[in-house]
Amino acid sequence: MGINRQSMNRKIRMYTTSWCVDCRRAKWFLKERNIPYEEINIEEVDGAEQFVTAANEGKRRVPTFDVNGRIFHCSPYDPAKLSRELELE
């Protein structure tokens, strides 16, 4: 499984917490596929928690992803959903 050409030019931001098991699984998913991403810990970065709750109808759902401005969460962790959302082949 790899990245399609279109997805190579995108920027992936993953909003996480240090204690979140779903976040660890999502990071492992990306690392296993050599997909670069920026991790933003919502407990350490000013404004990050507000971004996540605004994007998720007031819920603090992590991991939340921002892929070139398209926002989605993967909580609970679902590798099939993450693969679809990232348009992996």
C-alpha positions as CSV (number, residue, x, y, z in Angstrom):
1,M,0.0,0.0,0.0
2,G,1.5,3.4,-0.9
3,I,0.7,7.0,-1.6
4,N,-0.7,8.1,-4.9
5,R,1.0,10.9,-6.8
6,Q,-1.7,13.5,-5.9
7,S,-1.3,12.8,-2.2
8,M,2.4,13.5,-2.3
9,N,1.9,17.3,-2.4
10,R,-0.4,17.5,0.6
11,K,0.3,18.6,4.1
12,I,-1.0,16.4,6.9
13,R,-1.5,17.8,10.4
14,M,-2.6,15.4,13.1
15,Y,-4.0,16.8,16.3
16,T,-3.2,14.5,19.2
17,T,-2.8,14.1,23.0
18,S,0.1,12.2,24.6
19,W,-2.2,9.7,26.3
20,C,-4.5,8.8,23.3
21,V,-4.3,5.2,22.2
22,D,-6.1,6.0,18.9
23,C,-3.4,8.7,18.2
24,R,-0.6,6.2,18.8
25,R,-2.3,3.8,16.4
26,A,-2.8,6.5,13.7
27,K,0.9,7.6,14.1
28,W,2.0,4.0,13.6
29,F,-0.3,3.7,10.5
30,L,1.4,6.8,9.0
31,K,4.9,5.8,10.0
32,E,4.5,2.2,8.6
33,R,3.5,3.8,5.2
34,N,6.3,6.5,5.3
35,I,3.6,9.2,5.2
36,P,5.0,12.5,6.5
37,Y,2.8,14.5,8.9
38,E,3.0,17.2,11.5
39,E,1.9,16.3,15.0
40,I,0.2,19.0,17.1
41,N,-0.4,18.0,20.7
42,I,-3.6,19.9,21.7
43,E,-2.5,20.0,25.4
44,E,0.8,21.8,24.5
45,V,0.0,24.1,21.6
46,D,-2.0,27.3,22.2
47,G,-5.3,27.3,20.3
48,A,-5.0,23.6,19.1
49,E,-7.7,22.3,21.5
50,Q,-10.1,25.1,20.4
51,F,-9.4,24.1,16.8
52,V,-10.2,20.5,17.4
53,T,-13.4,21.2,19.4
54,A,-14.6,23.6,16.7
55,A,-14.0,21.1,14.0
56,N,-15.8,18.3,15.8
57,E,-19.0,20.0,16.9
58,G,-17.7,20.8,20.4
59,K,-16.1,17.5,21.0
60,R,-12.5,17.0,21.9
61,R,-11.9,14.1,19.4
62,V,-8.4,13.0,18.7
63,P,-6.8,12.2,16.4
64,T,-8.2,15.0,14.2
65,F,-6.6,15.5,10.9
66,D,-6.2,18.6,8.7
67,V,-5.2,17.6,5.2
68,N,-4.8,20.7,3.1
69,G,-7.8,22.3,4.9
70,R,-10.0,19.2,4.8
71,I,-10.7,18.3,8.5
72,F,-11.8,14.9,9.7
73,H,-11.3,12.8,12.9
74,C,-10.4,9.1,13.3
75,S,-11.8,8.5,16.7
76,P,-12.3,5.7,17.4
77,Y,-9.4,4.6,15.3
78,D,-10.4,2.9,12.1
79,P,-7.5,2.1,9.7
80,A,-10.0,1.6,6.8
81,K,-11.5,5.0,7.3
82,L,-8.0,6.6,7.7
83,S,-6.9,4.9,4.5
84,R,-10.0,6.2,2.6
85,E,-9.7,9.7,4.0
86,L,-6.0,9.9,2.9
87,E,-6.9,8.4,-0.5
88,L,-4.3,5.7,-0.2
89,E,-4.0,3.0,-2.9
